[in-house]
Amino acid sequence: MASPLLAILQEKLQATPHQRLTFAEFMELVLYHPTAGYYSSGKVAIGAQGDFFTATSLGPDFGELLAEQLLQMKQILGRSPFQIVEMGAGNGDLVRDILTYLEKNHPDELEEIEYYIIEKSPALRQQQQEKLTVFSSVKIQWCDWSDFPENSIQGCFISNELLDAFPVHLVTVQAGELKEIYIQYDPAKDAFQEVTDVLSTPQIQAYFERLDLDWSSYPEGYRTEVNLRMLGWLEQLQTKLKTGYILTIDYGYPAAKYYHPQRSQGTLQCYFQHRRHDNPYANLGEQDLTAHVDFTSLQNHGESLGLKTLGLTQQGLFLMALGLGDRLNALSQNPTDVMTLFRRRDALHQLIDPMGLGGFYVLVQGKNLTADQLQIPLKGLIQPPMV
């Protein structure tokens, strides 16, 4: 049975002057089409049996440790209410774990917290609302960007594995020059095909000029991705934030590693039923598409907007600084049945595994923080002792 997205894509292609789409336009449709897109269709499955899993799939520790960092941010700002805005909250596990921890350990602080969720997917929004009904005493509100006036948020914007799902442009090197990869549909072969042409927007050229890359030194056929959407996203956050923090967690690299000539096939990945593959034109509307995040460009763009980079670290180090090592040590001090001990220890180790979740990057940016506030180091950014 053909995916309904095939007809939608064909109609979209026919409406364009050259019967082609940028890969970013293709990715936008297959992930976010209002009815047939992967994130809109209700088919998103997160966890061990799903298409992918996140740090929250391993238990509440990730959310509980983040809660400690958010609590310190609240105390540094000294503002009430402290507003947390989570963008792309998935199945709601992270907000549940954060609020459960605060409710149990810091109920007085929780009374001064407002939690806002921005979620494009109606299906995921419904899951979140069902999961969070237990927090009747906490202000939780689902919002669109238009609900926030400029300079209205005093607190922290937080995203966990959000930017990797933003639509990306694909580019390639031909004869030492940068070209863009476009998508066409061949009815005779009943298949999508890629074609190359000039860049669709000067923003792509400007993006790489800021990184000072010399394409003449790159191998023929080198291909990679450009996430222009994340730059506009950061601009939007900057206008909405009055004072506080932006906490971004995702898998990615600094630009020098991301755009290294040896990374010749980019980072685009597809996830279908927990299997990773490299065909974005299969399983239309039923698989996740992701690309790594260029944290150098995200950091530099923030600084050009007046945001201060407070720290860039890896998730394993961030969580260890927030107390994950103490949790590991406590396991040996509190006897329990062997299987529970092994499962718990394995979950904690996965969170800090440098080859997996622990290798994710954490970027913390700040806006309108006073000199005194900047003097207080954030717990998650203090280099943890080696254990």
C-alpha positions as CSV (number, residue, x, y, z in Angstrom):
1,M,0.0,0.0,0.0
2,A,1.5,3.3,-1.1
3,S,2.1,5.9,1.5
4,P,-0.3,8.9,1.4
5,L,2.9,11.0,1.5
6,L,3.9,9.9,-2.0
7,A,0.9,11.6,-3.6
8,I,1.5,14.7,-1.4
9,L,5.1,14.8,-2.5
10,Q,4.3,14.3,-6.2
11,E,1.7,17.2,-6.1
12,K,4.3,19.4,-4.3
13,L,6.9,18.6,-6.9
14,Q,4.6,19.3,-9.8
15,A,3.8,22.7,-8.4
16,T,7.5,23.8,-8.4
17,P,9.1,25.5,-11.4
18,H,11.7,22.7,-11.9
19,Q,9.7,19.8,-10.4
20,R,12.1,19.4,-7.6
21,L,12.4,20.1,-3.9
22,T,15.4,20.9,-1.7
23,F,16.1,18.0,0.7
24,A,15.0,20.4,3.5
25,E,11.5,20.7,1.9
26,F,11.3,17.0,1.5
27,M,12.4,16.3,5.1
28,E,9.8,18.9,6.3
29,L,7.0,17.1,4.6
30,V,7.9,13.5,5.6
31,L,8.4,14.5,9.2
32,Y,6.0,17.3,9.8
33,H,3.1,17.1,7.3
34,P,0.0,17.9,9.4
35,T,-1.7,14.5,8.8
36,A,0.8,12.1,7.2
37,G,4.2,13.2,8.6
38,Y,6.1,10.9,10.9
39,Y,5.8,13.2,14.0
40,S,2.2,14.1,13.2
41,S,0.7,10.7,12.5
42,G,0.9,9.2,15.9
43,K,3.3,6.5,14.8
44,V,6.3,7.9,16.7
45,A,7.5,5.1,19.0
46,I,10.1,6.1,21.6
47,G,11.8,3.4,23.8
48,A,13.3,0.0,23.6
49,Q,10.7,-1.3,21.2
50,G,10.3,1.9,19.1
51,D,12.2,3.6,16.3
52,F,14.7,5.2,18.7
53,F,15.3,5.8,22.4
54,T,16.4,8.8,24.3
55,A,18.0,9.4,27.7
56,T,14.6,9.4,29.4
57,S,14.0,5.9,28.1
58,L,16.6,4.6,30.6
59,G,14.7,5.8,33.7
60,P,14.2,9.0,35.7
61,D,17.8,9.8,36.4
62,F,18.4,12.0,33.4
63,G,15.4,14.2,34.3
64,E,16.2,14.2,38.0
65,L,19.7,15.4,37.4
66,L,18.5,18.1,34.9
67,A,16.1,19.2,37.6
68,E,19.0,19.9,39.9
69,Q,20.5,22.1,37.2
70,L,17.2,23.9,36.6
71,L,16.8,24.5,40.3
72,Q,20.2,26.1,40.6
73,M,19.4,28.3,37.6
74,K,16.2,29.4,39.4
75,Q,18.2,30.2,42.6
76,I,20.8,32.2,40.6
77,L,18.1,34.3,38.8
78,G,16.2,34.8,42.0
79,R,13.0,35.4,40.0
80,S,9.5,34.1,40.7
81,P,7.9,32.5,38.8
82,F,10.8,30.6,37.2
83,Q,9.6,29.7,33.8
84,I,10.8,26.5,32.0
85,V,9.9,26.2,28.3
86,E,10.5,22.7,26.9
87,M,10.5,22.5,23.1
88,G,9.7,19.1,21.6
89,A,8.8,17.2,24.7
90,G,8.5,13.8,23.1
91,N,6.3,11.4,25.0
92,G,6.4,13.6,28.1
93,D,8.9,11.5,30.1
94,L,11.4,14.3,30.7
95,V,8.9,16.9,32.1
96,R,7.3,14.1,34.2
97,D,10.7,13.1,35.7
98,I,11.7,16.7,36.4
99,L,8.4,17.6,38.1
100,T,8.2,14.4,40.1
101,Y,11.7,15.0,41.5
102,L,11.0,18.6,42.4
103,E,7.6,17.6,43.9
104,K,9.3,15.0,46.1
105,N,12.5,16.9,47.1
106,H,11.8,20.6,46.6
107,P,8.0,21.2,46.9
108,D,8.4,24.8,48.0
109,E,10.5,25.6,44.9
110,L,8.0,23.8,42.7
111,E,5.3,26.2,43.7
112,E,7.3,29.0,42.0
113,I,7.8,27.2,38.7
114,E,5.7,27.4,35.6
115,Y,6.3,24.8,32.9
116,Y,5.4,25.5,29.2
117,I,5.6,22.9,26.4
118,I,5.9,23.7,22.7
119,E,4.9,20.7,20.7
120,K,4.0,20.6,17.0
121,S,2.7,17.0,17.0
122,P,-1.0,16.7,18.0
123,A,-0.4,13.0,18.8
124,L,2.6,13.6,21.1
125,R,0.8,16.6,22.7
126,Q,-2.0,14.2,23.6
127,Q,0.4,11.7,25.1
128,Q,2.0,14.4,27.2
129,Q,-1.3,15.7,28.5
130,E,-2.4,12.3,29.5
131,K,0.9,11.6,31.3
132,L,1.0,14.9,33.1
133,T,-2.5,15.0,34.6
134,V,-1.1,13.9,37.9
135,F,0.5,17.3,38.5
136,S,-2.7,19.1,39.3
137,S,-0.9,21.7,41.5
138,V,1.7,22.7,39.0
139,K,1.1,25.2,36.2
140,I,1.7,23.2,33.0
141,Q,0.6,24.8,29.7
142,W,0.9,23.9,26.1
143,C,1.8,26.9,23.9
144,D,2.7,28.1,20.5
145,W,5.5,30.6,19.9
146,S,2.9,33.3,19.3
147,D,1.7,32.9,22.9
148,F,5.0,34.4,24.2
149,P,5.4,38.1,23.9
150,E,9.0,39.4,23.2
151,N,11.2,39.5,26.3
152,S,8.6,37.7,28.4
153,I,10.4,34.5,29.7
154,Q,12.4,34.6,32.9
155,G,13.9,31.1,33.3
156,C,15.2,28.5,30.9
157,F,14.4,27.2,27.4
158,I,15.3,23.5,27.2
159,S,15.5,21.1,24.3
160,N,16.6,17.5,24.3
161,E,17.2,15.9,20.9
162,L,15.2,18.5,19.1
163,L,17.6,20.2,16.7
164,D,18.7,16.9,15.1
165,A,15.2,16.5,13.6
166,F,15.1,20.0,12.0
167,P,15.0,19.8,8.2
168,V,18.5,20.1,6.6
169,H,19.7,21.1,3.2
170,L,22.1,18.6,1.5
171,V,25.1,19.9,-0.3
172,T,27.9,18.2,-2.2
173,V,31.3,19.2,-3.6
174,Q,31.8,19.1,-7.4
175,A,35.0,20.3,-9.0
176,G,35.9,22.2,-5.8
177,E,32.6,24.0,-5.7
178,L,29.6,23.6,-3.4
179,K,26.4,22.5,-5.0
180,E,23.0,21.6,-3.6
181,I,21.3,18.2,-3.8
182,Y,17.6,18.4,-4.9
183,I,14.9,15.7,-5.0
184,Q,13.0,14.7,-8.1
185,Y,10.6,11.9,-8.8
186,D,11.0,9.6,-11.7
187,P,7.6,8.0,-12.6
188,A,9.2,5.5,-15.0
189,K,11.3,4.1,-12.1
190,D,8.7,4.9,-9.5
191,A,11.5,6.3,-7.4
192,F,12.9,9.5,-6.1
193,Q,16.3,10.6,-7.5
194,E,18.8,13.2,-6.5
195,V,20.1,15.9,-8.8
196,T,22.6,18.7,-8.2
197,D,22.4,22.3,-9.0
198,V,23.3,25.8,-7.7
199,L,22.5,26.6,-4.0
200,S,18.9,27.3,-3.3
201,T,19.7,30.2,-1.0
202,P,22.7,32.5,-0.3
203,Q,22.3,31.6,3.4
204,I,24.0,28.3,2.7
205,Q,27.1,30.0,1.3
206,A,27.1,32.5,4.1
207,Y,26.9,29.7,6.7
208,F,30.1,28.1,5.4
209,E,31.9,31.4,4.9
210,R,31.5,32.0,8.6
211,L,33.3,28.7,9.2
212,D,36.0,29.6,6.7
213,L,35.9,26.3,4.8
214,D,37.9,25.9,1.6
215,W,36.0,23.4,-0.6
216,S,38.8,23.1,-3.1
217,S,40.6,20.9,-0.6
218,Y,37.6,18.5,-0.2
219,P,37.3,15.2,-2.1
220,E,35.0,15.1,-5.1
221,G,31.5,13.9,-4.2
222,Y,31.9,15.0,-0.5
223,R,28.4,15.6,0.9
224,T,27.1,17.0,4.1
225,E,24.2,18.8,5.7
226,V,23.3,22.4,6.6
227,N,20.8,23.1,9.4
228,L,19.6,26.7,8.6
229,R,16.4,26.1,10.7
230,M,18.3,26.0,13.9
231,L,19.7,29.5,13.4
232,G,16.2,31.0,13.0
233,W,15.1,28.9,16.0
234,L,17.8,30.4,18.1
235,E,16.8,33.9,17.0
236,Q,13.3,33.2,18.1
237,L,14.4,32.1,21.5
238,Q,16.6,35.1,21.9
239,T,13.7,37.4,21.3
240,K,11.3,35.6,23.7
241,L,13.9,35.3,26.6
242,K,14.0,38.3,28.9
243,T,16.6,36.9,31.2
244,G,17.9,33.4,31.9
245,Y,19.3,30.4,30.0
246,I,19.0,28.3,26.9
247,L,20.0,24.6,27.5
248,T,20.4,22.6,24.3
249,I,21.2,18.9,24.4
250,D,21.7,16.9,21.3
251,Y,24.1,14.7,19.3
252,G,26.5,16.6,17.2
253,Y,30.0,17.8,16.8
254,P,32.1,21.0,16.7
255,A,32.3,22.3,13.1
256,A,35.9,21.2,12.6
257,K,34.9,17.6,13.3
258,Y,31.5,17.8,11.6
259,Y,32.8,19.2,8.3
260,H,36.1,17.3,8.3
261,P,37.0,16.2,4.8
262,Q,37.1,12.6,5.9
263,R,33.4,12.7,7.0
264,S,32.6,12.5,3.3
265,Q,29.0,11.2,3.6
266,G,27.7,13.6,6.2
267,T,25.6,12.5,9.2
268,L,22.1,12.0,7.9
269,Q,20.5,8.9,9.5
270,C,17.2,7.1,9.2
271,Y,15.6,5.1,12.1
272,F,12.9,2.6,11.4
273,Q,11.8,0.1,14.1
274,H,15.0,0.6,16.0
275,R,17.2,-0.1,13.0
276,R,19.4,2.6,11.5
277,H,19.9,2.8,7.7
278,D,20.7,5.5,5.1
279,N,17.7,5.6,2.7
280,P,15.6,8.6,3.5
281,Y,13.3,7.8,0.6
282,A,12.0,4.6,2.1
283,N,9.1,4.2,4.7
284,L,7.7,7.6,3.9
285,G,6.1,9.0,7.0
286,E,7.0,6.0,9.1
287,Q,10.6,6.6,9.9
288,D,12.6,9.2,11.7
289,L,15.2,11.3,9.8
290,T,18.0,13.0,11.7
291,A,21.3,14.8,11.2
292,H,23.9,15.8,13.8
293,V,24.1,19.4,15.1
294,D,26.9,21.7,14.3
295,F,27.4,23.2,17.8
296,T,30.1,25.6,16.6
297,S,27.6,27.5,14.4
298,L,24.9,27.3,17.0
299,Q,27.3,28.8,19.6
300,N,28.7,31.5,17.3
301,H,25.2,32.5,16.1
302,G,24.1,32.9,19.6
303,E,27.0,35.2,20.4
304,S,26.2,37.3,17.3
305,L,22.7,37.7,18.8
306,G,24.1,38.8,22.2
307,L,23.8,35.5,24.0
308,K,26.7,34.6,26.2
309,T,28.2,31.1,25.9
310,L,28.3,29.7,29.5
311,G,29.6,26.3,28.5
312,L,29.8,23.6,26.0
313,T,30.4,20.1,27.3
314,Q,29.5,16.5,26.8
315,Q,26.5,15.0,28.4
316,G,28.5,12.4,30.3
317,L,30.6,15.1,32.0
318,F,27.5,17.3,32.5
319,L,25.6,14.5,34.3
320,M,28.6,13.4,36.4
321,A,29.0,17.0,37.6
322,L,25.3,17.0,38.6
323,G,25.7,13.9,40.7
324,L,25.4,10.8,38.5
325,G,28.7,9.5,40.0
326,D,27.2,9.7,43.5
327,R,24.3,7.6,42.2
328,L,26.6,5.0,40.9
329,N,28.5,4.9,44.2
330,A,25.2,4.6,46.2
331,L,24.3,1.5,44.3
332,S,27.1,-0.5,46.0
333,Q,26.1,1.0,49.4
334,N,22.5,-0.1,49.2
335,P,22.1,-3.8,48.6
336,T,19.3,-4.9,46.3
337,D,18.5,-7.9,44.2
338,V,21.2,-8.6,41.6
339,M,19.0,-8.1,38.5
340,T,17.7,-4.7,39.7
341,L,21.3,-3.7,40.5
342,F,22.6,-4.7,37.1
343,R,19.7,-2.9,35.2
344,R,20.2,0.3,37.2
345,R,23.9,0.3,36.9
346,D,23.6,-0.4,33.1
347,A,21.2,2.5,32.7
348,L,23.5,5.0,34.5
349,H,26.5,3.8,32.5
350,Q,24.6,4.3,29.2
351,L,23.9,7.9,30.2
352,I,27.6,8.6,30.4
353,D,29.0,6.2,27.7
354,P,31.2,8.5,25.5
355,M,30.4,6.3,22.5
356,G,26.6,6.8,23.0
357,L,24.4,9.1,25.0
358,G,27.3,10.4,27.1
359,G,28.9,11.7,23.9
360,F,26.0,14.1,23.2
361,Y,26.8,17.8,23.6
362,V,25.3,20.2,26.1
363,L,25.4,23.9,25.2
364,V,24.3,26.4,27.8
365,Q,23.8,30.0,26.7
366,G,22.6,33.0,28.8
367,K,21.0,36.3,28.3
368,N,20.9,39.5,30.4
369,L,22.7,37.9,33.4
370,T,24.4,40.3,35.8
371,A,28.1,40.2,36.6
372,D,27.3,38.6,40.0
373,Q,25.1,35.9,38.4
374,L,27.8,35.1,35.9
375,Q,30.3,34.6,38.8
376,I,28.3,31.6,40.0
377,P,29.4,28.5,38.1
378,L,26.6,26.2,36.9
379,K,26.9,22.8,38.6
380,G,26.7,20.9,35.3
381,L,29.6,22.8,33.8
382,I,32.0,22.3,36.7
383,Q,34.5,19.7,35.6
384,P,33.7,16.5,37.6
385,P,36.5,14.6,39.4
386,M,37.6,11.4,37.6
387,V,36.2,8.3,39.2
